[in-house]
Amino acid sequence: MSVRRLLLVLALLLGSLGLAATPAMSAKPGSTAGSGADCNLPESDAEELVILNYYYPNKYVWDDTHLTVSVQAAPNVSDAHLAAVRDAIESWDEVLRACFDGEITLTDVTGSKRSSADIVLHYVPHAGGVVFAGYAICGATGCGNIIVSSEFATEEGYTPEYLYYVTLHELGHALGLGHATNLRESTDLMGYGWIGDAPDPLFSQCDLDALAYLFGPVLTGAEPAAPGPSELDPTFDCSA
């Protein structure tokens, strides 16, 4: 088992023993939200997470909780880097299944005969030069495409471990999470503070509770919101 997978399993185990605090959810009165993730993961150091649905009113939302991801990689990608990308998908799937009792899943369908996936993760080395390490292509109809990899990296280079964290971050966007604030200082998965030699970012309870907030209508069987102003707050409070 890799070190990063071991850390994830340890975090879930500690949560199941009640050794970490669980922030409360923050929803607008009258909105439909899930009850929160069934885990006690470490608290986030972020103040809040941006909710992308607020900025693409009632269009940027999944109508299914069992999502699929397919990796389309360039032929010159190393086996270690490709494995890191797929490890990130598996890590998301593990924590979602564990914390939502299998009600939310993220399945890697790379290489299957399936004609399409909900999310396509394009791994193209040096894409964009030094402009970005990862980029979620999000718009009014969703966030079905992600690009990862470029020259932008740490002093050690664009290592498989760095790519693993970039992929985790971009998949968070694809699921509906925006950036954490304070963006540069926060080591939350959706912040930028983990870049370099900062502590390893693990999934936080805020990450999972924010997803419960987003997927709440689907999880409870409620009717999807009609086009128009979003009933969700623009941000999810991590400190509540």
ABEGO torsion letter per residue (X at the ends): XBAAAAAAAAAAAAAAAGABBBBBBBBBBGBBBBAEBBBBBBBBABABBBBAAAABBGABBBABABBBBBBBBBAABBAAAAAAAAAAAAAAAAAAAAAAGGABBBBBABGBABABBABBBBBBBGBGEAABABBBBBBAAEBABBBBEBABBBAAEBBAAAAAAAAAAAAAAAAGBBBBOBAAABABAABAAABEABBBBBBBAAAAAAAAAAAAAAAAGBBBBBBEBBABBABBBAAX
